[in-house]
Amino acid sequence: MNEHFEEMLRRLKLTKNQKKDASIKSTGVAEYLHDQFYDTKYTGSTKLLIGSYGKKTNIRPPTDVDLLFKIPAETFDQYYNYSGNGPSALLQDIRTRLSKKYTTTEKISAWGKVVLIKFSDGKHNVELLPAFDVGDVFMIPNSEDGGSWESFDARADLDAVSDANTNTGGKARKLIKIIKRWRIETKSLSIKSFEVEQACLSFLETYDVSGKTWAMIIHSFFGWFATASDKDVSQIQTALSRSAKAIEYEENEKFADACNEWRKVFGNRVFPAYDKNLMKVRQLMAIDTHENEEFIEDLYPVRIDPANQLSISATISGKGFITRPLQEFINKYLKIPKHLSITFTVNGAPQGSQMLWKIRNFGAAARIANDLRGKITKGGLTHNESSKYIGTHYAECYAILNGVCVARAMQFVPISEEEREN
């Protein structure tokens, strides 16, 4: 099941456009405020990402970007010695300044400790926390109850996640993301996002993840959380029960049933249905990652209809060879020689659906040629390629119906050095 959890984690990552949106908005706010409060050129030193974006535990769907802006000493002194509610006055000052730049935003509001810049595009908002850096901690405003100033150790908050991630070989952030997804899927939960983070860190202080599968880690977490939390106990128990059932199915090699139980915990949109090819795909991707690769989940909602039995067949042809189906060719030669033609054909496409194709190359030859590919393109029921690079590659097709991916299929293509038929 590990590869299915890793695929879920990939689907939880922000898309390139979402990352760009978060960066543009948070940088834009920080740079504008820097120009408002400082005479120096903006370098990013007065900006600090906190919250899930600072801790690198953010997941889809996008949420607010938590941004700490370092105010200068004179500004802090002005509002610290303010006659009245200085914290409120500081927040209102920042709100007024931002309102002059962000005139098309839906709303800019200030309350408590922050200023919220709510953008009308419905994507990321920016939640701004003004703070004065006193070295070990920050002094931050709290406008409630007449106003006060509080110490906030933002760096320790960030370091706690970073240190745990290092100590667990990179699993702390992944665990947090997985449990955050459970929180989103279980809509009735009262547990907050930051409480999920704290719970994961506390769990990892006593649980050794070395050599453990994700199924084992998640099941153990829910077992620990069921006794450690005084909130949402019934929902945690439900997740614990389903994770135990999933592990039992996996031990009995009922992998499809195991996946179905995990999908009840994390949702069908992010946890994949059982796919026997997924382990091989993850192994290939680990060798040859490609930052420009596209994934169907980033482009369309994916709701696979079991009634659609989509498949890909392929034929191999070329000079010196008898045209054969792919499997027959592999049975005879083990791999496909270079410089032959491959014709892929979709079988079982739903009526009225549009077909999309993705060709993904792997291996040193494709990497050197900068031809790993991975773009998703429009096509028909057939797709023609040639065997160019040594290695194992794959073709994948997707059936799109009414703007939703309702079926998908994959075909691996192993390619060797050129041979000739005897």
MINU-26420 format. One record per residue (C-alpha): residue in three letters; x, y, z; residue number from 1. Coordinates in Angstrom, 3 decimals, padded with zeros to 6 digits. Layout:
<sites>
+------+----------+----------+----------+------+
| zafi |       px |       py |       pz | segu |
+------+----------+----------+----------+------+
|  ALA |        X |        Y |        Z |  NUM |
...
+------+----------+----------+----------+------+
</sites>
This chain:
<sites>
+------+----------+----------+----------+------+
| zafi |       px |       py |       pz | segu |
+------+----------+----------+----------+------+
|  MET |  000.000 |  000.000 |  000.000 |    1 |
|  ASN |  002.972 |  002.344 |  000.416 |    2 |
|  GLU |  002.907 |  003.421 | -003.211 |    3 |
|  HIS | -000.782 |  004.291 | -002.871 |    4 |
|  PHE | -000.036 |  006.526 |  000.116 |    5 |
|  GLU |  002.797 |  008.164 | -001.825 |    6 |
|  GLU |  000.426 |  008.764 | -004.723 |    7 |
|  MET | -002.035 |  010.378 | -002.304 |    8 |
|  LEU |  000.749 |  012.643 | -001.042 |    9 |
|  ARG |  001.537 |  013.644 | -004.622 |   10 |
|  ARG | -002.106 |  014.536 | -005.165 |   11 |
|  LEU | -002.064 |  016.666 | -002.008 |   12 |
|  LYS |  000.754 |  018.846 | -003.342 |   13 |
|  LEU | -000.174 |  022.249 | -004.677 |   14 |
|  THR | -000.133 |  022.601 | -008.432 |   15 |
|  LYS |  002.444 |  024.870 | -010.059 |   16 |
|  ASN | -000.196 |  027.546 | -010.550 |   17 |
|  GLN | -001.284 |  027.300 | -006.920 |   18 |
|  LYS |  002.319 |  027.609 | -005.712 |   19 |
|  LYS |  002.839 |  030.580 | -008.002 |   20 |
|  ASP | -000.355 |  032.235 | -006.762 |   21 |
|  ALA |  000.709 |  031.847 | -003.116 |   22 |
|  SER |  004.175 |  033.205 | -003.822 |   23 |
|  ILE |  003.012 |  036.190 | -005.876 |   24 |
|  LYS |  000.423 |  037.267 | -003.305 |   25 |
|  SER |  002.548 |  036.847 | -000.181 |   26 |
|  THR |  005.574 |  038.490 | -001.797 |   27 |
|  GLY |  003.436 |  041.313 | -003.164 |   28 |
|  VAL |  001.990 |  042.108 |  000.253 |   29 |
|  ALA |  005.391 |  041.927 |  001.977 |   30 |
|  GLU |  007.143 |  044.058 | -000.629 |   31 |
|  TYR |  004.446 |  046.726 | -000.567 |   32 |
|  LEU |  004.524 |  046.970 |  003.222 |   33 |
|  HIS |  008.316 |  047.073 |  003.207 |   34 |
|  ASP |  008.183 |  050.082 |  000.905 |   35 |
|  GLN |  005.629 |  051.666 |  003.230 |   36 |
|  PHE |  007.652 |  051.228 |  006.430 |   37 |
|  TYR |  011.284 |  051.154 |  005.286 |   38 |
|  ASP |  013.564 |  053.364 |  003.176 |   39 |
|  THR |  015.698 |  050.407 |  002.080 |   40 |
|  LYS |  015.238 |  048.161 | -000.944 |   41 |
|  TYR |  013.125 |  045.072 | -000.402 |   42 |
|  THR |  015.198 |  041.881 | -000.201 |   43 |
|  GLY |  012.755 |  039.555 |  001.528 |   44 |
|  SER |  014.425 |  039.900 |  004.945 |   45 |
|  THR |  011.316 |  041.511 |  006.443 |   46 |
|  LYS |  009.092 |  038.638 |  005.323 |   47 |
|  LEU |  008.679 |  035.312 |  007.115 |   48 |
|  LEU |  006.254 |  032.625 |  006.033 |   49 |
|  ILE |  004.673 |  030.952 |  009.045 |   50 |
|  GLY |  001.777 |  028.518 |  009.403 |   51 |
|  SER |  001.549 |  025.576 |  007.022 |   52 |
|  TYR |  003.375 |  027.375 |  004.206 |   53 |
|  GLY |  006.313 |  028.185 |  006.454 |   54 |
|  LYS |  006.368 |  024.652 |  007.860 |   55 |
|  LYS |  005.887 |  023.095 |  004.398 |   56 |
|  THR |  002.863 |  021.148 |  005.592 |   57 |
|  ASN |  000.302 |  022.791 |  003.312 |   58 |
|  ILE | -001.987 |  020.648 |  001.177 |   59 |
|  ARG | -004.689 |  021.075 | -001.390 |   60 |
|  PRO | -007.151 |  022.715 | -001.493 |   61 |
|  PRO | -005.253 |  026.008 | -000.992 |   62 |
|  THR | -005.821 |  027.944 |  002.209 |   63 |
|  ASP | -004.631 |  031.279 |  003.566 |   64 |
|  VAL | -000.936 |  032.062 |  003.359 |   65 |
|  ASP |  000.204 |  033.046 |  006.863 |   66 |
|  LEU |  002.734 |  035.857 |  006.542 |   67 |
|  LEU |  004.717 |  037.506 |  009.312 |   68 |
|  PHE |  005.895 |  041.022 |  008.425 |   69 |
|  LYS |  008.710 |  042.488 |  010.520 |   70 |
|  ILE |  007.891 |  046.070 |  011.454 |   71 |
|  PRO |  010.740 |  048.530 |  012.193 |   72 |
|  ALA |  011.640 |  049.567 |  015.751 |   73 |
|  GLU |  010.201 |  053.055 |  015.400 |   74 |
|  THR |  006.831 |  051.661 |  014.310 |   75 |
|  PHE |  006.763 |  049.259 |  017.232 |   76 |
|  ASP |  007.696 |  052.051 |  019.653 |   77 |
|  GLN |  004.981 |  054.285 |  018.187 |   78 |
|  TYR |  002.201 |  051.778 |  018.762 |   79 |
|  TYR |  003.626 |  050.233 |  021.937 |   80 |
|  ASN |  003.473 |  053.687 |  023.575 |   81 |
|  TYR |  000.151 |  054.546 |  021.903 |   82 |
|  SER | -002.449 |  056.199 |  024.120 |   83 |
|  GLY | -005.262 |  053.736 |  023.682 |   84 |
|  ASN | -005.417 |  050.417 |  021.885 |   85 |
|  GLY | -002.044 |  050.479 |  020.131 |   86 |
|  PRO | -002.329 |  046.975 |  018.640 |   87 |
|  SER | -005.688 |  047.855 |  017.063 |   88 |
|  ALA | -004.294 |  051.132 |  015.736 |   89 |
|  LEU | -001.345 |  049.296 |  014.144 |   90 |
|  LEU | -003.618 |  046.781 |  012.441 |   91 |
|  GLN | -005.873 |  049.562 |  011.154 |   92 |
|  ASP | -002.860 |  051.509 |  009.880 |   93 |
|  ILE | -001.686 |  048.473 |  007.909 |   94 |
|  ARG | -005.218 |  047.797 |  006.686 |   95 |
|  THR | -005.525 |  051.380 |  005.399 |   96 |
|  ARG | -002.191 |  051.208 |  003.593 |   97 |
|  LEU | -003.003 |  047.879 |  001.958 |   98 |
|  SER | -006.413 |  049.150 |  000.857 |   99 |
|  LYS | -004.668 |  051.693 | -001.364 |  100 |
|  LYS | -002.879 |  048.930 | -003.290 |  101 |
|  TYR | -005.415 |  046.134 | -003.281 |  102 |
|  THR | -008.444 |  048.027 | -004.538 |  103 |
|  THR | -009.953 |  045.050 | -006.353 |  104 |
|  THR | -009.827 |  042.622 | -003.456 |  105 |
|  GLU | -013.118 |  041.498 | -001.986 |  106 |
|  LYS | -012.225 |  042.506 |  001.540 |  107 |
|  ILE | -009.386 |  043.669 |  003.775 |  108 |
|  SER | -010.157 |  043.299 |  007.448 |  109 |
|  ALA | -008.246 |  043.607 |  010.708 |  110 |
|  TRP | -009.078 |  041.869 |  013.963 |  111 |
|  GLY | -007.364 |  040.088 |  016.801 |  112 |
|  LYS | -003.727 |  039.806 |  015.762 |  113 |
|  VAL | -003.888 |  039.867 |  011.975 |  114 |
|  VAL | -004.912 |  041.678 |  008.826 |  115 |
|  LEU | -006.662 |  039.466 |  006.276 |  116 |
|  ILE | -006.313 |  040.327 |  002.599 |  117 |
|  LYS | -009.122 |  038.382 |  000.980 |  118 |
|  PHE | -008.709 |  038.248 | -002.787 |  119 |
|  SER | -011.713 |  038.160 | -005.067 |  120 |
|  ASP | -010.278 |  035.409 | -007.287 |  121 |
|  GLY | -011.222 |  032.796 | -004.687 |  122 |
|  LYS | -007.708 |  031.339 | -004.519 |  123 |
|  HIS | -005.183 |  032.155 | -001.816 |  124 |
|  ASN | -005.825 |  034.855 |  000.745 |  125 |
|  VAL | -003.013 |  036.364 |  002.801 |  126 |
|  GLU | -003.264 |  036.508 |  006.581 |  127 |
|  LEU | -000.735 |  039.063 |  007.753 |  128 |
|  LEU |  000.775 |  039.147 |  011.243 |  129 |
|  PRO |  002.823 |  042.303 |  011.972 |  130 |
|  ALA |  005.650 |  041.600 |  014.410 |  131 |
|  PHE |  008.700 |  043.231 |  015.940 |  132 |
|  ASP |  011.799 |  041.053 |  016.016 |  133 |
|  VAL |  013.434 |  041.245 |  019.451 |  134 |
|  GLY |  015.914 |  038.460 |  018.759 |  135 |
|  ASP |  014.731 |  035.252 |  020.390 |  136 |
|  VAL |  011.037 |  035.976 |  019.848 |  137 |
|  PHE |  008.689 |  038.395 |  018.120 |  138 |
|  MET |  006.373 |  040.870 |  019.818 |  139 |
|  ILE |  002.970 |  040.718 |  018.178 |  140 |
|  PRO | -000.208 |  042.787 |  018.652 |  141 |
|  ASN | -003.462 |  041.551 |  020.089 |  142 |
|  SER | -006.254 |  044.094 |  019.643 |  143 |
|  GLU | -008.780 |  042.247 |  021.823 |  144 |
|  ASP | -009.740 |  043.259 |  025.381 |  145 |
|  GLY | -008.319 |  046.760 |  025.111 |  146 |
|  GLY | -005.126 |  045.727 |  023.377 |  147 |
|  SER | -001.925 |  043.996 |  024.468 |  148 |
|  TRP |  001.420 |  042.784 |  023.168 |  149 |
|  GLU |  002.417 |  039.124 |  023.234 |  150 |
|  SER |  005.619 |  037.220 |  022.623 |  151 |
|  PHE |  005.576 |  034.718 |  019.777 |  152 |
|  ASP |  008.407 |  032.289 |  019.072 |  153 |
|  ALA |  007.761 |  031.822 |  015.366 |  154 |
|  ARG |  011.165 |  030.298 |  014.689 |  155 |
|  ALA |  010.721 |  027.593 |  017.327 |  156 |
|  ASP |  007.357 |  026.752 |  015.778 |  157 |
|  LEU |  008.978 |  026.289 |  012.369 |  158 |
|  ASP |  012.017 |  024.480 |  013.771 |  159 |
|  ALA |  009.886 |  021.945 |  015.644 |  160 |
|  VAL |  008.444 |  020.603 |  012.379 |  161 |
|  SER |  011.772 |  020.829 |  010.560 |  162 |
|  ASP |  013.611 |  018.938 |  013.327 |  163 |
|  ALA |  010.933 |  016.241 |  013.532 |  164 |
|  ASN |  011.086 |  015.830 |  009.779 |  165 |
|  THR |  014.853 |  015.350 |  009.910 |  166 |
|  ASN |  014.621 |  012.886 |  012.796 |  167 |
|  THR |  012.022 |  010.761 |  010.978 |  168 |
|  GLY |  013.711 |  010.686 |  007.599 |  169 |
|  GLY |  011.201 |  013.049 |  006.020 |  170 |
|  LYS |  008.070 |  011.365 |  007.352 |  171 |
|  ALA |  006.923 |  014.038 |  009.837 |  172 |
|  ARG |  005.718 |  016.491 |  007.206 |  173 |
|  LYS |  004.136 |  013.685 |  005.226 |  174 |
|  LEU |  002.278 |  012.410 |  008.280 |  175 |
|  ILE |  000.986 |  015.902 |  009.025 |  176 |
|  LYS | -000.256 |  016.261 |  005.453 |  177 |
|  ILE | -001.978 |  012.882 |  005.558 |  178 |
|  ILE | -003.758 |  013.624 |  008.840 |  179 |
|  LYS | -004.711 |  017.102 |  007.617 |  180 |
|  ARG | -006.380 |  015.413 |  004.667 |  181 |
|  TRP | -008.340 |  013.187 |  007.081 |  182 |
|  ARG | -009.381 |  016.339 |  008.929 |  183 |
|  ILE | -010.703 |  017.881 |  005.700 |  184 |
|  GLU | -012.482 |  014.700 |  004.638 |  185 |
|  THR | -014.097 |  014.300 |  008.081 |  186 |
|  LYS | -016.079 |  017.515 |  007.860 |  187 |
|  SER | -017.607 |  017.366 |  011.344 |  188 |
|  LEU | -014.247 |  017.568 |  013.134 |  189 |
|  SER | -013.648 |  020.392 |  015.582 |  190 |
|  ILE | -009.877 |  019.765 |  015.661 |  191 |
|  LYS | -007.983 |  022.697 |  014.135 |  192 |
|  SER | -005.224 |  022.399 |  011.570 |  193 |
|  PHE | -002.498 |  023.509 |  013.992 |  194 |
|  GLU | -003.783 |  020.976 |  016.542 |  195 |
|  VAL | -003.271 |  018.256 |  013.958 |  196 |
|  GLU |  000.328 |  019.382 |  013.553 |  197 |
|  GLN |  000.927 |  019.366 |  017.303 |  198 |
|  ALA | -000.659 |  015.928 |  017.636 |  199 |
|  CYS |  001.546 |  014.485 |  014.907 |  200 |
|  LEU |  004.687 |  015.908 |  016.504 |  201 |
|  SER |  003.714 |  014.559 |  019.933 |  202 |
|  PHE |  002.995 |  011.128 |  018.454 |  203 |
|  LEU |  006.363 |  011.022 |  016.688 |  204 |
|  GLU |  008.184 |  011.791 |  019.930 |  205 |
|  THR |  007.319 |  008.298 |  021.177 |  206 |
|  TYR |  006.762 |  006.307 |  017.970 |  207 |
|  ASP |  009.669 |  005.010 |  015.886 |  208 |
|  VAL |  008.737 |  005.136 |  012.195 |  209 |
|  SER |  011.869 |  003.274 |  011.069 |  210 |
|  GLY |  010.964 |  000.340 |  008.861 |  211 |
|  LYS |  007.229 |  000.982 |  009.233 |  212 |
|  THR |  004.826 |  001.169 |  006.303 |  213 |
|  TRP |  002.451 |  004.078 |  005.979 |  214 |
|  ALA | -000.465 |  001.790 |  006.814 |  215 |
|  MET |  001.209 |  000.823 |  010.092 |  216 |
|  ILE |  002.128 |  004.429 |  010.943 |  217 |
|  ILE | -001.363 |  005.785 |  010.260 |  218 |
|  HIS | -003.065 |  002.999 |  012.186 |  219 |
|  SER | -000.721 |  003.545 |  015.146 |  220 |
|  PHE | -001.338 |  007.293 |  015.027 |  221 |
|  PHE | -005.109 |  006.896 |  015.202 |  222 |
|  GLY | -004.675 |  004.410 |  018.069 |  223 |
|  TRP | -002.545 |  006.933 |  019.952 |  224 |
|  PHE | -004.817 |  009.859 |  019.056 |  225 |
|  ALA | -007.934 |  008.059 |  020.276 |  226 |
|  THR | -006.553 |  008.122 |  023.812 |  227 |
|  ALA | -004.613 |  011.408 |  023.616 |  228 |
|  SER | -007.406 |  013.630 |  022.312 |  229 |
|  ASP | -010.450 |  014.867 |  024.185 |  230 |
|  LYS | -012.062 |  016.048 |  020.934 |  231 |
|  ASP | -013.871 |  014.170 |  018.171 |  232 |
|  VAL | -013.229 |  010.795 |  019.807 |  233 |
|  SER | -015.926 |  008.967 |  017.822 |  234 |
|  GLN | -014.529 |  010.182 |  014.494 |  235 |
|  ILE | -011.021 |  009.151 |  015.512 |  236 |
|  GLN | -012.313 |  005.719 |  016.541 |  237 |
|  THR | -013.990 |  005.372 |  013.146 |  238 |
|  ALA | -010.708 |  006.133 |  011.382 |  239 |
|  LEU | -008.910 |  003.682 |  013.684 |  240 |
|  SER | -011.418 |  000.942 |  012.903 |  241 |
|  ARG | -011.191 |  001.503 |  009.148 |  242 |
|  SER | -007.396 |  001.569 |  009.200 |  243 |
|  ALA | -007.357 | -001.734 |  011.113 |  244 |
|  LYS | -009.698 | -003.234 |  008.553 |  245 |
|  ALA | -007.526 | -001.957 |  005.694 |  246 |
|  ILE | -004.433 | -003.585 |  007.216 |  247 |
|  GLU | -006.300 | -006.864 |  007.621 |  248 |
|  TYR | -007.340 | -006.779 |  003.957 |  249 |
|  GLU | -003.760 | -006.037 |  002.918 |  250 |
|  GLU | -002.399 | -008.939 |  004.994 |  251 |
|  ASN | -004.855 | -011.215 |  003.171 |  252 |
|  GLU | -003.738 | -009.743 | -000.193 |  253 |
|  LYS | -007.132 | -008.164 | -000.792 |  254 |
|  PHE | -005.492 | -004.965 | -002.004 |  255 |
|  ALA | -008.541 | -003.469 | -003.724 |  256 |
|  ASP | -010.562 | -003.843 | -000.514 |  257 |
|  ALA | -007.704 | -002.333 |  001.498 |  258 |
|  CYS | -007.648 |  000.691 | -000.793 |  259 |
|  ASN | -011.404 |  001.075 | -000.479 |  260 |
|  GLU | -011.094 |  001.285 |  003.312 |  261 |
|  TRP | -008.379 |  003.920 |  003.080 |  262 |
|  ARG | -010.511 |  005.835 |  000.588 |  263 |
|  LYS | -013.245 |  005.985 |  003.239 |  264 |
|  VAL | -010.719 |  007.630 |  005.583 |  265 |
|  PHE | -009.094 |  010.090 |  003.173 |  266 |
|  GLY | -011.574 |  010.457 |  000.320 |  267 |
|  ASN | -011.871 |  009.015 | -003.163 |  268 |
|  ARG | -010.441 |  012.114 | -004.810 |  269 |
|  VAL | -007.026 |  011.838 | -003.207 |  270 |
|  PHE | -006.507 |  008.213 | -002.181 |  271 |
|  PRO | -006.227 |  006.131 | -005.358 |  272 |
|  ALA | -008.196 |  003.014 | -006.107 |  273 |
|  TYR | -006.023 | -000.087 | -006.217 |  274 |
|  ASP | -003.721 | -000.070 | -009.218 |  275 |
|  LYS | -001.296 | -002.944 | -009.727 |  276 |
|  ASN |  000.843 | -000.688 | -011.938 |  277 |
|  LEU |  001.301 |  001.990 | -009.306 |  278 |
|  MET |  004.327 |  000.413 | -007.627 |  279 |
|  LYS |  006.191 |  000.226 | -010.931 |  280 |
|  VAL |  005.254 |  003.830 | -011.794 |  281 |
|  ARG |  006.445 |  005.107 | -008.420 |  282 |
|  GLN |  009.734 |  003.239 | -008.820 |  283 |
|  LEU |  010.277 |  004.786 | -012.247 |  284 |
|  MET |  009.345 |  008.266 | -011.024 |  285 |
|  ALA |  011.803 |  007.974 | -008.153 |  286 |
|  ILE |  014.599 |  007.483 | -010.683 |  287 |
|  ASP |  013.506 |  010.127 | -013.180 |  288 |
|  THR |  011.438 |  012.928 | -011.675 |  289 |
|  HIS |  010.286 |  015.587 | -014.121 |  290 |
|  GLU |  009.136 |  018.959 | -012.836 |  291 |
|  ASN |  007.075 |  019.643 | -015.965 |  292 |
|  GLU |  005.155 |  016.375 | -015.817 |  293 |
|  GLU |  001.385 |  016.792 | -015.837 |  294 |
|  PHE | -001.099 |  014.715 | -013.875 |  295 |
|  ILE | -004.726 |  014.247 | -014.746 |  296 |
|  GLU | -005.811 |  015.049 | -011.155 |  297 |
|  ASP | -004.406 |  018.554 | -011.600 |  298 |
|  LEU | -006.431 |  019.152 | -014.767 |  299 |
|  TYR | -009.785 |  017.429 | -014.230 |  300 |
|  PRO | -011.841 |  015.966 | -011.407 |  301 |
|  VAL | -011.209 |  012.209 | -011.383 |  302 |
|  ARG | -014.192 |  010.001 | -010.636 |  303 |
|  ILE | -013.506 |  006.588 | -012.105 |  304 |
|  ASP | -016.667 |  004.728 | -013.062 |  305 |
|  PRO | -016.142 |  000.956 | -012.563 |  306 |
|  ALA | -018.560 |  000.342 | -015.429 |  307 |
|  ASN | -015.956 |  001.702 | -017.843 |  308 |
|  GLN | -013.398 | -001.024 | -018.524 |  309 |
|  LEU | -010.877 |  001.089 | -020.402 |  310 |
|  SER | -007.755 | -000.637 | -021.728 |  311 |
|  ILE | -004.906 | -000.004 | -024.157 |  312 |
|  SER | -003.726 | -002.501 | -026.748 |  313 |
|  ALA | -000.662 | -001.955 | -028.889 |  314 |
|  THR |  000.921 | -003.347 | -032.038 |  315 |
|  ILE |  004.587 | -003.246 | -033.015 |  316 |
|  SER |  005.764 | -002.919 | -036.605 |  317 |
|  GLY |  008.892 | -001.996 | -038.486 |  318 |
|  LYS |  011.454 | -003.023 | -041.054 |  319 |
|  GLY |  012.723 | -006.533 | -040.466 |  320 |
|  PHE |  009.897 | -007.492 | -038.100 |  321 |
|  ILE |  006.511 | -009.097 | -038.495 |  322 |
|  THR |  003.746 | -006.870 | -037.156 |  323 |
|  ARG |  002.676 | -008.305 | -033.816 |  324 |
|  PRO |  000.635 | -007.330 | -030.785 |  325 |
|  LEU |  002.789 | -005.862 | -028.040 |  326 |
|  GLN |  002.456 | -008.767 | -025.614 |  327 |
|  GLU |  003.260 | -011.314 | -028.320 |  328 |
|  PHE |  006.300 | -009.250 | -029.262 |  329 |
|  ILE |  007.480 | -009.128 | -025.641 |  330 |
|  ASN |  006.910 | -012.870 | -025.230 |  331 |
|  LYS |  009.242 | -013.467 | -028.159 |  332 |
|  TYR |  011.890 | -010.779 | -027.580 |  333 |
|  LEU |  011.360 | -009.807 | -023.899 |  334 |
|  LYS |  011.679 | -006.127 | -024.902 |  335 |
|  ILE |  010.918 | -003.963 | -027.917 |  336 |
|  PRO |  013.939 | -003.013 | -030.051 |  337 |
|  LYS |  014.640 |  000.612 | -030.814 |  338 |
|  HIS |  013.468 |  002.336 | -034.006 |  339 |
|  LEU |  010.173 |  000.478 | -034.393 |  340 |
|  SER |  006.650 |  001.884 | -034.659 |  341 |
|  ILE |  004.122 |  001.479 | -031.844 |  342 |
|  THR |  000.407 |  001.981 | -032.403 |  343 |
|  PHE | -001.643 |  002.276 | -029.222 |  344 |
|  THR | -005.398 |  001.689 | -029.421 |  345 |
|  VAL | -007.989 |  002.486 | -026.769 |  346 |
|  ASN | -010.593 | -000.159 | -026.041 |  347 |
|  GLY | -013.825 |  000.393 | -024.129 |  348 |
|  ALA | -013.982 |  004.198 | -024.363 |  349 |
|  PRO | -017.293 |  005.542 | -022.984 |  350 |
|  GLN | -019.582 |  006.867 | -025.678 |  351 |
|  GLY | -019.191 |  010.608 | -026.189 |  352 |
|  SER | -015.930 |  010.839 | -024.207 |  353 |
|  GLN | -012.855 |  012.774 | -025.238 |  354 |
|  MET | -009.520 |  010.949 | -025.128 |  355 |
|  LEU | -006.362 |  012.430 | -023.662 |  356 |
|  TRP | -002.920 |  010.849 | -023.872 |  357 |
|  LYS |  000.274 |  010.979 | -021.841 |  358 |
|  ILE |  003.612 |  009.478 | -022.843 |  359 |
|  ARG |  006.215 |  009.244 | -020.093 |  360 |
|  ASN |  009.826 |  008.277 | -020.851 |  361 |
|  PHE |  012.443 |  007.122 | -018.357 |  362 |
|  GLY |  016.101 |  006.184 | -018.389 |  363 |
|  ALA |  019.464 |  007.762 | -019.140 |  364 |
|  ALA |  018.965 |  008.083 | -022.898 |  365 |
|  ALA |  015.666 |  009.975 | -022.574 |  366 |
|  ARG |  017.084 |  012.073 | -019.746 |  367 |
|  ILE |  020.173 |  013.075 | -021.743 |  368 |
|  ALA |  017.971 |  013.949 | -024.723 |  369 |
|  ASN |  015.752 |  016.054 | -022.415 |  370 |
|  ASP |  012.801 |  014.016 | -023.626 |  371 |
|  LEU |  011.209 |  012.583 | -020.490 |  372 |
|  ARG |  007.917 |  014.102 | -021.698 |  373 |
|  GLY |  004.849 |  013.753 | -019.454 |  374 |
|  LYS |  002.518 |  016.336 | -020.993 |  375 |
|  ILE | -001.170 |  015.429 | -021.331 |  376 |
|  THR | -002.480 |  016.084 | -024.830 |  377 |
|  LYS | -005.719 |  015.674 | -026.744 |  378 |
|  GLY | -006.021 |  012.690 | -029.053 |  379 |
|  GLY | -008.248 |  010.024 | -030.493 |  380 |
|  LEU | -008.747 |  006.308 | -030.061 |  381 |
|  THR | -005.313 |  005.595 | -031.520 |  382 |
|  HIS | -001.924 |  007.102 | -030.831 |  383 |
|  ASN |  001.341 |  006.508 | -032.715 |  384 |
|  GLU |  004.820 |  006.518 | -031.211 |  385 |
|  SER |  008.262 |  005.104 | -031.979 |  386 |
|  SER |  010.629 |  003.137 | -029.756 |  387 |
|  LYS |  013.470 |  005.642 | -029.297 |  388 |
|  TYR |  015.084 |  005.190 | -025.904 |  389 |
|  ILE |  016.329 |  002.193 | -023.973 |  390 |
|  GLY |  014.376 |  001.671 | -020.767 |  391 |
|  THR |  010.842 |  001.116 | -019.516 |  392 |
|  HIS |  008.302 |  003.784 | -020.471 |  393 |
|  TYR |  004.529 |  004.004 | -020.421 |  394 |
|  ALA |  001.543 |  005.356 | -022.283 |  395 |
|  GLU | -001.578 |  006.389 | -020.400 |  396 |
|  CYS | -004.951 |  007.436 | -021.737 |  397 |
|  TYR | -007.867 |  009.164 | -020.024 |  398 |
|  ALA | -011.540 |  009.294 | -020.948 |  399 |
|  ILE | -013.072 |  012.712 | -020.230 |  400 |
|  LEU | -016.858 |  012.905 | -020.064 |  401 |
|  ASN | -018.687 |  016.111 | -019.130 |  402 |
|  GLY | -015.472 |  017.611 | -017.789 |  403 |
|  VAL | -014.666 |  014.623 | -015.549 |  404 |
|  CYS | -012.098 |  011.832 | -015.974 |  405 |
|  VAL | -014.258 |  008.714 | -015.752 |  406 |
|  ALA | -011.753 |  006.097 | -016.949 |  407 |
|  ARG | -008.022 |  005.637 | -017.416 |  408 |
|  ALA | -005.677 |  002.942 | -018.647 |  409 |
|  MET | -001.920 |  002.400 | -018.840 |  410 |
|  GLN |  000.456 |  000.382 | -020.991 |  411 |
|  PHE |  004.126 | -000.160 | -020.160 |  412 |
|  VAL |  006.636 | -000.272 | -023.003 |  413 |
|  PRO |  010.062 | -001.896 | -022.357 |  414 |
|  ILE |  012.656 | -000.951 | -024.999 |  415 |
|  SER |  016.055 | -002.574 | -025.582 |  416 |
|  GLU |  018.922 | -002.262 | -028.027 |  417 |
|  GLU |  018.032 | -002.825 | -031.651 |  418 |
|  GLU |  017.599 | -006.458 | -032.689 |  419 |
|  ARG |  016.626 | -008.205 | -035.884 |  420 |
|  GLU |  014.187 | -011.054 | -036.346 |  421 |
|  ASN |  015.725 | -014.333 | -037.412 |  422 |
+------+----------+----------+----------+------+
</sites>
